[in-house]
Amino acid sequence: MKIGVRILIFCMLIISCKEQVQDTSLNEGIWRVELEVMDNQLLPFNLKVNKGENGEYIMKILNADEVIEVDEIKIFGDSIIMQTPVFEGYLAGTFTNSLITGSFVKESLDRIVPFKAVYGEEERFSIKNSSKKNVSGIWETYFSPHTDDGYLGKGIFLQEDNKVTGTFRTTTGDYRYLDGVVDGDSLKLSAFDGAHAFLFTAKVTDSSMNGIFYSGNHFKEPFIASRNEGFDLPSPDSLTFIKEGYDQLAFEFPNINGVTVSLADDQFKDKVVIVQLMGTWCPNCLDETKFLVNYLEQNSNEDVAIIGLAFESAKTKEKAIKAIERLTDRIGVKYPILLAQYGSYDKAEAQKKLPMLNHVLSYPTTIFIDKKGDVRKIHTGFNGPATGDKFLEFKKEFNGFIEQLLQE
C-alpha cells in the first residue's frame, strides 16, 4: 500500500511538471461520487462544482445539512487534485467534462480508495422501491455485538418518504451527517468529509435493524439496533477520570515553534483552563475546535485559557507541525496547540503521555480545570452539530459550567 501511494503521488507530480494545454473543463453543477469500499459496496456522496470570478474551481461536498467547501484544487492538463479542507485526505485523478476517476488518498495511513465521479447524477442512492418502513426516531444500537470490541451507539433519524438523515452517536463522538434512503426494507446511509468515509447498510423492520458499518475500504463491522425512544448513552462526563494517587493534570509538550509549554506556566496561573486532547485528522475534533474558537470570539475573558494537545498520525514531526499550522490558519485558532505525539494517535500510547488519566478513550477528550489547578470534569467525545439538540444541550452545559468555575 505504501508503494501504491508513492506511485500515485509521483505520477501526479510528473504530470504537474509538463506544460499542457487544458482543453477540457469540468461541468458546473451536481456530481455523484462513488468510493469503492469493501464487499463490492459503493459509498456515494454529492459534489457541487462551480467556477469563481477568476475562473478557479470551487467545490462543495454535500452531506445532508453539511456543506464542506473545497477551495484547494490543482489541475494539470486532464489531471486534478482536490485537497479537502484541514484534513490531509485528497481526491486525485483524471477527468473529462463529465467524468472523474481516481483515488481518495490518506498518505499518513497508507490508504487508497478508488472513486468515480459522474456529472449530472443528483440521486445519492438509487431507489428501486418505495419505502416499506419508517426509521424516524431513536435506536438503541450495538456495534460489533457479542464481541470484546463491542460498543454502544444511539441512532437518531428523520425520514421523509424515502429520504433519511441523522447520525449515530457513540460514547466517543458522532458518525457525522449521515444522508441516505430507505429502499423497500433496506437502509442506506453515507457520509464523506475528507477524513472519514462512512457507509451504513441495514435491513430494517418496524422495530429492528441488522446491518454493516463500513469505514473506507479498510474496516467493517456488524451492528444491530432496536427502536427505543427512551434510550440514552452513558454520561460523557463519567468515562474518563484522574486516577488515585494523582492530584492534578500535568504535562510538558512543545508548541509548533519548539518551545516547551506546561500547565505550570504563568499564562495558565489562576485561570480556568480547558485542555483539549485532539488531532488534526479527526472530524469530531474539528467540530469541537470550531466550537472553542467561536466561544473565545464571543467570550473574551482573560481568566479563561484553552490549550490543545495534538496526537498526530503524520509520520514525521515536520508534517505533524504543518498539519497543526494548517488547522490553525484555516479555522482561526487563537489558543496554543502543542504536539503531544506524532506517527500514531494510538490511545494507549497517548495515555502513557498522561499517566494520571485512567485511559484516553476518545478524540476529542476535554478536561476542565479550575483556578486552583484541580480537574473538575473530563468530557469524553464531542456531540457535534450533526447531533442537533444534543449539540445545543452541550453548548448550554459548557457555557454554564465555565461560568460556574469563573465565579468560584
N, C-alpha and C positions, 0 to 999 in steps of 0.2 A: 504493500500500500504506500509506503514512503516513496518508493521509486516512481509509482504512478503519479503522485502529487508533484514530484520534482519534474517529471517529464512534461506534465501539463503546464506548469509554470514556465518551464524552459521554452516550450513551443509558443506560448503567448508572448514571451519576451522577444523571440526571434521575429514573430510577426510584427511587433511594435517597432522593430528596427528597420523594417522595409518601408520604402516610400511607395504607398499605394493610393490610388485614386478611389475614393468611396463612391461607387455609382449606385448603391442601394441604401435606402433609408428604412427605418422601422416605421410601420404603420402606427399612427396615433390612435389611441382608444384602448379597449379592454383586450387583454390576452389571458389565456388559460395556461398555467404552468403545471406540469406533472413531474414530480420526483419519483424515481423508481426505488421503492423500499423493498422490504422482504416479502417472500411468498408471492412474488409477481404482483404485488399490490402497487397501486399508483396513488400518490399523495398530491392532491390538487390544491392550488391556490390561485387567486386572481391578481393580475398585474395591470395597472393602468399606465400607459405611455403617453407622454406629452412632450412638446418642444417648448423651451423657454424663448424669451425675446431675442437672445443671441444665437438661437438655433441649437442650443445644447439640449440633451435629453434629460427629462425629469420623470422618474418613475415612482409609482406608489404601490406598495404591497397592501392588499386588502384582506382583512380577516374580520368578518362581522363588523363591529363598530370601530375596529382599529384600522388606522391608516398610517403606514410607515413610509416616509418619503426617502427615496434613494436618489441622491444627487452626485454620487461619486461614480461616474460612468466613463469608461475609456473605450474608444472604438479605433481599431486599426484595420483598415480595409474592410473585410467582412467578418472580423473577429471583435468580440465585445467582452468586457469585464464589468460586472455590476457589483460594486462593493456596498454591502449593507451597512447602515449607519451604526457606529460604535463598535459592533461586533467584528471579529476578524473574518467571518464567513463571506464568501463571494461566489457569484454565479459567473462562469466563464464558458464561452462557446463561440460558435459561428452562426451567422444569421442571413436570412433573406428578408424581404419586407414583411413577410407573414409567418416566418418560422425561425425559432432559435433552438439549437441543440447544443448541449454541453454538459457541464458538471457543476454541482454545488460543492465547494471545497472549504474544508476547515483544516488548515495546514498543521496547527499545533497538535491536533489529534489524528493526523494522517487519514482523514476521511474524505472520500469522494462519492458523491451521489449523482448518478446520471439524471438529466432532466430534458424535457422538451417543452417549448412554449409555442402556442398556436394563436395567431391573431383572430379576433372576432368571435371567439367562443366564450360566452358570458357565464354559462352554467358551470358552477364549481364542480358539482357532481351531476352526472346524467341521471335522470329519473325515468324509470320504466313503468312504475306502478304508483297509483295514488297511495297515500299513507293509510295503513290499516291501524296504526297505533299513534297515540299522542304521548310524548315523553316529557311534556311540561311538568315541572315540579322538582322535588328533592329526591335524590337517590343515594342510599347508603351503599358504598362501593368498597370492594376488596380487590386490590391488585395483587397478582401472584398469590391467590388464596391457597391456604393449606400448605404453605412453604415457609421456611425460615426467613425468606426475603419479603414476605407479605407485608402490606401496609394498607392503611385506611384511606379512603377518599370520600368526597362528598360531591356528587353530581348536581349541578344547578342548571336547568334547561328551560328554554321557552320555545314552543313550537307553534308556528302559524302555517296551516296547510302542510306542505311537505318540508318547509324550511325550519331548521333548528339552529339556535345559537345558545351559548352558555359556556360552562367550563367545568372541570373537575378541580376542586380544592383538595389539598393534602396537608399533612402537618408541616411540610417543608415549603409550601407555596402552591400557586395555581398553575394549571396547564394552559394558560394563555386564552386568547379569544378564539374559541372553537366555533367553526362555521360549517354547516352541513345540512343533511336532509334525512328524513325517514322515507325510504323507498320500499313500499309494501310493509314488511316487518323487519327491514334492515336499517339500522342506524349507521350513518357515515359522517364523521366529523374530522376536520383537519385544521391545522394552523402552521404558518411558517413566518418566522420573524428575523431570519438571518443568523440566528444562533441555534434554535431548535426547529425541527421539522416533525410535527406530531400528526399521527393518523390513528383514529379510533374506529373500529368496525364492530358491530354487535347485532345479534338477533334479539328482538325485543318482544315482550308480551305486555299486557296491561300492568304487570307488577314486577317484571324482572328483565335484566339484561345479561347477556352472556357474550363476551367479545374478546378482542385482541387489541392491545395498545402497541403501536409501532413508533419508535423514535429513529428517524432516518432509516438507513439500511444496516444498522449495527446492533439494534436491540429490539426485542419484542417481549411482551408478557401478557398472560391472560388476565381478564378481570370479570367479576360478576357484580351485579348491583340489584338492589330491591327497592321499590318505592317506599319511602319513609319520610313523610313531611316533618316529623319531629326530630330527625337525626341531626347531630352536630358532631364536629371533631373535638378531640381533647383541646383544652385551652393552650394556645401557643406560648403562654407565659409559665407553663408548668413543666416543660420538657427539658430545658437546659438550665443548669444552676451551678453556683460556686460549691466546690467540694469541701467537705470538712477538712480542717487544717489550714485553709486559706481564708484570709480576711478580705482581701481586695483583689481587683484585677491589676495585673502588671505586665508590661511588655516594653520592648525596645526594638524598633524596626526603622529602616531608612526611608526617607521620603524620596521623591524622584530625582532630587539633587544629591543624594547620597548622605544627607545629614540625618543622624540618628535622632529619633523622636521618642519620647517616653511620656507616660501619663503623669510622671513626677515633674515634668517641665512646668515652668511658671505660667505658660499660656493656658494651662488647664486648672490651675490652682483656684480653689474657692468657686468653681463653676459647675453647673450641671453639664455633664459630658455624655454624649451619645456615641458609642463605639459601634461601628458598622462592619461586620465580617462579610466580605463580598468578593466578587470577581468581575472583571470587565466582560467576561464571556457569558454572564448569567442574566437572562431576561428579567427574572424577578428582582435581581439586584438593581438592574437598570430602572425598573419601576420605583423601587424604594429610593434610589439616588435622585430621581426626578422629584419625588415627594419631599425629600430632605432639602434639596435645592430650593424648592418652592416655599418650604417652611421658613428657611432663613431669609428669603426675599420678603416674606410677609411679616416676619417677626425678628427684627434686627435688635436682638437683646444681647448685650456683651457678656451676660452671665451664662449664656448657652454656647457650648462648643461641640462640634461634631468632628470625628476623626474616622477615616475609613482604613480598614486593614484588607489589602488585596491579596487573594490567593489565586495565582495566575496559572493558566495552562500553558502559556508561552514557554518554549524550550530554553530560551536564553534570558538573562537579566535585561539585556538591551531591548528585546522585543516586549518583555513584560512592562518595562517603563514606557515604551511607546504606546502600548495599549492603554495604560493609565492616562497618559497625556492626551490621547485621542478622546477618551471618555470625558476628561476634564474640559477639553476645548468644545466638544460637541454639545455637552449638556450644561456647561457653565458652572461647574463645581467650584465653589469658593473655599471649601474646607480641605484640609490635607488628606491625601490618600497615601498610605505607606505600603511598601512592598513587603508583605509578610512571607510570601512563598512564591516560587516560580518553578515551572517544569511539571507541576502537578497541583491539582486542587483537592487531592485526597484528604478526606475529612479526618481520618485517623492521624495523618501527619500534621494537619492543622491543629488538632487537639494537643499534640506534643508541644507546639509553639505557645499554647495557652493551657498549661497543665492544671490550672486552678478550675477549669471547666470540667464537668462530668463527661461531656462529649461535645463535639461540633456536629450537629445533626443536619444542619441546613445552611445553604447560602441563599439569602442573607440570614444572619442572626444579629439581633440588635440588642446592645447592652446599655442599660440606663444607669448612670452613676450620679449620686447626689453630691452636694457641695462639700461634704466631708470625705468624699472618695469611696463611699460604700456603694456596692452594687445593689440597686433596689429592684430591678426587674430585668429579665432576659427574655426577649421575644423571638421565638423561632419561626423562620419563614416570613413571608410577606403576602398579604392579601391585596393584590394589585387591582387596578381599575376594572379588569375583566370580571371580578367577583361582585361588582355592583354594590349592593347595600353593605356587604361585608367590608368593602374598602372605605365607605363613608363612616361605618362604625369604627374602624381602626383609626381613621383620621380624627374623629371626635375624642376617642380614648387617648390617643397620642397627645393631642393638644392639652387635654385636661390633666394628664399625668405630668407633663413638663411644667405646666403652670403650678401644680401642687409642689413639685420639687423646688421651683424658684421661690415660692413663698416660705419655705422652711428656713 
